[in-house]
Amino acid sequence: MTIRIATAPDAWGVWYASDPRQTPWERYLDEVAAAGYAWTELGPWGYLPTERAHLIDALSSRGLGLCGAALVHPLLAPDALETLRERMRPVCATMAAIGTPWVLLMDDSDAYGTPQARIATPEGWRHMMQVITTIAREIREEYGLNLLFHPHVGTAVETEGEILRLLADTPAEYVGLCFDFGHHAYAGADALAFMRRHAARIPYYHFKNMDGDIHARAMADNAPFMEVFQNGVMCELDRGVIDFSQVVSFLRERGFDGFAVVEQDMYPCPPDRPLPVARHNRDVLKRLGL
């Protein structure tokens, strides 16, 4: 069993390729290494260097490896397959060249003006499943990569019921799950129970925790999720509703061999905030033996 601890630009408040409120990429990589992580996700395409030699040098000079790449796309759009293919090409070529097999895909919450709009019609759902399945097959056949779907608050795949429906409607041999504990808890479900039931479909984890008090107040106020995220609902790993000692014990029992990516949604955030949080979260996992 080898649980490889990674992090991602999201944990430094990076959601977009370019945004003046975000930490510059050089500082991000420096701080990832300083916080004790050996792996990072790619983040939004264009945030880290896209020229392959430059990217490899930027990572290796800091003793870092690349564990995966995430891509956010409006999957219910009529032209989603064509536009996603175009965006996937440079990402997949880079992942294949570096030898990183995981590509994460999530729906785009910015595509929905209201919470009700994210609910897919039967036709829309079939379209989305076709897009996901087609892309998964294509990147396996063309690049040798594996697609992981990442459920996300505010998208067409948010609730546990929607996740189960996605698992039923996509082929297990092509579509795995990037399981995010924080997002699952935010949607009102038992993340630990889900992990135990569906671990065979989860080769890759996002370790994230949720502040139950902030969440309860937000639900009572019907607050928009972006506002709740900015209020700190995603918290340090040892300060939320999920007991990560139970998570680690379960993964050990299964002999899990793969990545656990530590995230903490806090876009936008002051530039000096992420590093102490990242160090704290790394220390929490060290105390759990990781």
C-alpha positions as CSV (number, residue, x, y, z in Angstrom):
1,M,0.0,0.0,0.0
2,T,1.3,3.5,-0.9
3,I,-0.9,6.5,-0.2
4,R,0.8,9.4,-2.0
5,I,0.0,12.8,-0.5
6,A,-0.5,15.6,-3.0
7,T,-2.0,19.0,-3.2
8,A,-3.4,21.2,-5.9
9,P,-3.5,24.9,-6.9
10,D,-7.1,25.0,-5.5
11,A,-5.6,24.8,-2.0
12,W,-3.9,28.1,-2.7
13,G,-7.1,29.8,-4.0
14,V,-6.4,29.2,-7.6
15,W,-9.5,28.5,-9.7
16,Y,-8.5,30.2,-13.0
17,A,-5.6,30.2,-15.5
18,S,-5.1,33.9,-14.8
19,D,-6.5,36.1,-12.1
20,P,-4.7,39.0,-10.3
21,R,-6.2,37.8,-6.9
22,Q,-4.4,34.4,-7.2
23,T,-0.9,33.4,-6.0
24,P,1.6,33.5,-8.9
25,W,2.6,30.1,-10.1
26,E,6.2,30.3,-9.1
27,R,5.2,31.1,-5.5
28,Y,2.7,28.3,-5.5
29,L,5.2,25.7,-6.4
30,D,7.8,27.1,-4.0
31,E,5.2,26.9,-1.2
32,V,4.0,23.4,-2.1
33,A,7.5,22.2,-1.6
34,A,8.0,24.2,1.6
35,A,4.8,22.7,3.0
36,G,6.1,19.2,2.6
37,Y,4.2,17.9,-0.5
38,A,6.0,16.0,-3.2
39,W,3.1,16.0,-5.7
40,T,0.7,18.6,-7.2
41,E,-2.2,18.6,-9.7
42,L,-1.8,20.8,-12.8
43,G,-4.6,23.1,-11.9
44,P,-6.3,25.2,-14.6
45,W,-4.6,24.8,-18.0
46,G,-2.4,27.9,-18.4
47,Y,-1.8,28.5,-14.7
48,L,1.4,26.4,-14.6
49,P,3.7,26.6,-17.7
50,T,2.2,24.9,-20.7
51,E,5.4,24.5,-22.6
52,R,6.4,20.9,-21.6
53,A,10.1,21.4,-20.9
54,H,9.4,24.5,-18.9
55,L,6.8,22.6,-16.8
56,I,9.0,19.6,-16.2
57,D,11.9,21.9,-15.1
58,A,9.6,24.0,-12.8
59,L,8.5,20.8,-11.1
60,S,11.7,18.8,-10.9
61,S,13.8,21.8,-9.7
62,R,11.5,21.8,-6.6
63,G,11.4,18.0,-6.2
64,L,7.8,17.8,-7.3
65,G,5.9,15.4,-9.4
66,L,2.6,15.8,-11.3
67,C,-0.3,13.6,-10.0
68,G,-3.1,14.6,-12.3
69,A,-4.9,17.4,-14.3
70,A,-8.4,18.7,-13.7
71,L,-10.6,20.3,-16.4
72,V,-13.8,22.1,-15.7
73,H,-16.3,22.2,-18.7
74,P,-20.0,23.0,-19.2
75,L,-21.1,19.4,-19.9
76,L,-24.8,20.1,-20.7
77,A,-23.9,22.5,-23.5
78,P,-25.1,21.2,-26.9
79,D,-21.6,21.4,-28.3
80,A,-19.9,20.1,-25.2
81,L,-18.2,17.1,-26.9
82,E,-16.6,19.1,-29.6
83,T,-15.4,21.9,-27.3
84,L,-14.2,19.5,-24.6
85,R,-12.2,17.5,-27.2
86,E,-10.4,20.7,-28.2
87,R,-9.6,21.6,-24.6
88,M,-8.5,18.1,-23.7
89,R,-5.8,17.7,-26.5
90,P,-3.0,19.8,-24.9
91,V,-3.8,18.6,-21.4
92,C,-3.8,14.9,-22.4
93,A,-0.6,15.3,-24.6
94,T,1.2,16.8,-21.6
95,M,-0.1,14.2,-19.1
96,A,0.9,11.3,-21.4
97,A,4.4,12.8,-22.1
98,I,5.1,13.2,-18.4
99,G,3.6,9.8,-17.5
100,T,0.7,11.0,-15.4
101,P,-2.4,8.8,-16.0
102,W,-5.2,10.7,-14.3
103,V,-7.4,13.4,-16.0
104,L,-10.2,14.8,-13.8
105,L,-13.3,16.2,-15.4
106,M,-16.0,18.2,-13.7
107,D,-19.1,20.1,-14.8
108,D,-18.9,23.9,-14.7
109,S,-21.0,25.5,-12.0
110,D,-20.6,28.9,-13.7
111,A,-23.0,27.5,-16.5
112,Y,-26.0,27.6,-14.2
113,G,-27.6,30.9,-13.2
114,T,-29.8,29.3,-10.5
115,P,-29.6,26.1,-8.3
116,Q,-32.7,24.9,-10.2
117,A,-31.0,25.3,-13.6
118,R,-28.3,22.7,-12.7
119,I,-30.9,19.9,-12.7
120,A,-30.5,18.0,-16.0
121,T,-33.5,17.1,-18.0
122,P,-33.6,13.4,-19.1
123,E,-32.4,14.4,-22.5
124,G,-29.7,16.6,-21.0
125,W,-28.5,13.9,-18.7
126,R,-28.2,11.4,-21.5
127,H,-26.2,13.9,-23.5
128,M,-23.9,14.5,-20.6
129,M,-23.3,10.8,-20.0
130,Q,-22.5,10.4,-23.7
131,V,-20.0,13.2,-23.5
132,I,-18.3,11.8,-20.5
133,T,-18.2,8.2,-21.8
134,T,-17.0,9.3,-25.3
135,I,-14.2,11.4,-23.9
136,A,-13.1,8.7,-21.5
137,R,-12.8,6.2,-24.3
138,E,-11.0,8.6,-26.5
139,I,-8.4,9.6,-24.0
140,R,-7.8,6.0,-23.1
141,E,-7.4,4.9,-26.7
142,E,-5.4,7.9,-27.9
143,Y,-3.3,8.7,-24.9
144,G,-3.5,5.8,-22.5
145,L,-5.0,8.0,-19.8
146,N,-7.8,7.4,-17.3
147,L,-10.8,9.7,-16.8
148,L,-12.0,10.5,-13.3
149,F,-15.2,12.3,-12.9
150,H,-15.3,14.9,-10.0
151,P,-18.7,15.7,-8.6
152,H,-19.0,19.3,-7.5
153,V,-21.4,21.5,-5.6
154,G,-23.5,23.7,-7.9
155,T,-23.3,21.4,-10.9
156,A,-25.4,18.8,-12.6
157,V,-23.6,16.1,-10.6
158,E,-23.8,17.3,-7.0
159,T,-25.9,15.1,-4.8
160,E,-25.3,11.5,-3.8
161,G,-28.2,10.4,-5.9
162,E,-26.8,12.1,-9.0
163,I,-23.4,10.5,-8.3
164,L,-24.9,7.1,-8.1
165,R,-26.8,7.7,-11.3
166,L,-23.6,8.7,-13.0
167,L,-21.9,5.6,-11.8
168,A,-24.8,3.5,-13.2
169,D,-24.8,5.3,-16.5
170,T,-21.1,5.3,-17.3
171,P,-18.9,2.2,-17.9
172,A,-16.7,1.4,-14.9
173,E,-13.8,0.3,-17.1
174,Y,-13.5,3.8,-18.5
175,V,-14.9,6.2,-15.9
176,G,-13.7,6.3,-12.4
177,L,-14.5,8.7,-9.6
178,C,-12.4,11.4,-8.0
179,F,-14.1,11.4,-4.6
180,D,-14.1,14.8,-2.8
181,F,-15.1,14.3,0.8
182,G,-15.9,18.0,1.3
183,H,-18.2,18.4,-1.6
184,H,-20.0,15.1,-0.7
185,A,-20.6,16.3,2.8
186,Y,-21.7,19.8,1.6
187,A,-24.5,18.1,-0.5
188,G,-25.8,16.6,2.7
189,A,-24.6,13.0,2.4
190,D,-22.4,10.7,4.5
191,A,-19.1,10.8,2.7
192,L,-17.5,8.0,4.8
193,A,-20.4,5.6,4.1
194,F,-20.3,6.4,0.4
195,M,-16.5,5.8,0.3
196,R,-16.9,2.4,1.9
197,R,-19.7,1.3,-0.4
198,H,-18.1,2.5,-3.7
199,A,-14.4,2.3,-3.1
200,A,-13.9,-0.1,-6.1
201,R,-14.9,2.9,-8.3
202,I,-12.6,5.4,-6.5
203,P,-8.9,5.2,-7.5
204,Y,-8.2,8.9,-6.5
205,Y,-9.3,11.1,-3.6
206,H,-9.6,14.7,-2.7
207,F,-9.0,15.1,1.0
208,K,-11.2,18.0,2.1
209,N,-13.2,18.7,5.3
210,M,-16.2,20.9,6.0
211,D,-17.2,23.1,8.9
212,G,-20.5,21.8,10.1
213,D,-21.6,25.0,11.9
214,I,-20.9,27.2,8.9
215,H,-22.7,24.7,6.7
216,A,-25.8,24.5,8.9
217,R,-26.1,28.3,9.0
218,A,-25.7,28.5,5.2
219,M,-28.3,25.9,4.6
220,A,-30.8,27.7,7.0
221,D,-30.1,31.0,5.1
222,N,-30.2,29.3,1.7
223,A,-26.9,31.0,0.9
224,P,-25.2,30.7,-2.5
225,F,-22.5,28.1,-2.4
226,M,-19.8,30.5,-3.6
227,E,-20.5,32.8,-0.8
228,V,-20.4,29.9,1.7
229,F,-17.0,28.7,0.3
230,Q,-15.7,32.3,0.7
231,N,-16.9,32.2,4.4
232,G,-14.6,29.3,5.1
233,V,-17.0,26.3,5.0
234,M,-14.1,24.1,3.7
235,C,-11.8,23.9,6.7
236,E,-8.6,22.2,7.9
237,L,-8.6,18.4,7.8
238,D,-8.9,18.0,11.6
239,R,-11.5,20.7,12.1
240,G,-14.6,19.4,10.2
241,V,-17.3,16.8,10.2
242,I,-15.2,14.1,8.6
243,D,-12.9,12.0,10.7
244,F,-9.9,11.4,8.5
245,S,-8.5,8.9,10.9
246,Q,-11.4,6.6,9.8
247,V,-10.7,7.5,6.1
248,V,-7.0,6.5,6.5
249,S,-7.8,3.3,8.4
250,F,-10.2,2.3,5.7
251,L,-7.7,2.9,2.9
252,R,-5.1,1.0,4.7
253,E,-7.4,-2.0,5.2
254,R,-8.1,-2.0,1.4
255,G,-4.4,-1.6,0.6
256,F,-5.2,1.5,-1.4
257,D,-2.3,2.5,-3.7
258,G,-2.8,5.9,-5.2
259,F,-3.1,9.6,-4.6
260,A,-4.8,11.6,-1.9
261,V,-4.9,15.2,-2.9
262,V,-5.3,17.7,-0.1
263,E,-7.5,20.7,-1.0
264,Q,-9.2,23.5,0.7
265,D,-11.5,25.7,-1.3
266,M,-10.8,29.3,-0.5
267,Y,-10.9,31.4,-3.6
268,P,-10.2,34.3,-3.4
269,C,-7.9,34.4,-0.4
270,P,-5.0,36.6,1.0
271,P,-1.7,35.5,-0.5
272,D,-0.2,34.7,3.0
273,R,-3.1,32.4,4.1
274,P,-2.5,29.2,2.0
275,L,1.0,28.1,3.2
276,P,0.2,27.9,6.9
277,V,-3.0,26.0,6.2
278,A,-1.2,23.6,3.8
279,R,1.5,22.9,6.4
280,H,-1.1,22.3,9.0
281,N,-3.0,19.8,6.8
282,R,0.2,18.0,5.9
283,D,1.1,17.7,9.6
284,V,-2.4,16.3,10.3
285,L,-1.8,13.5,7.8
286,K,1.7,12.9,9.1
287,R,0.2,12.3,12.6
288,L,-2.0,9.7,10.9
289,G,1.0,8.0,9.5
290,L,1.0,9.4,5.9
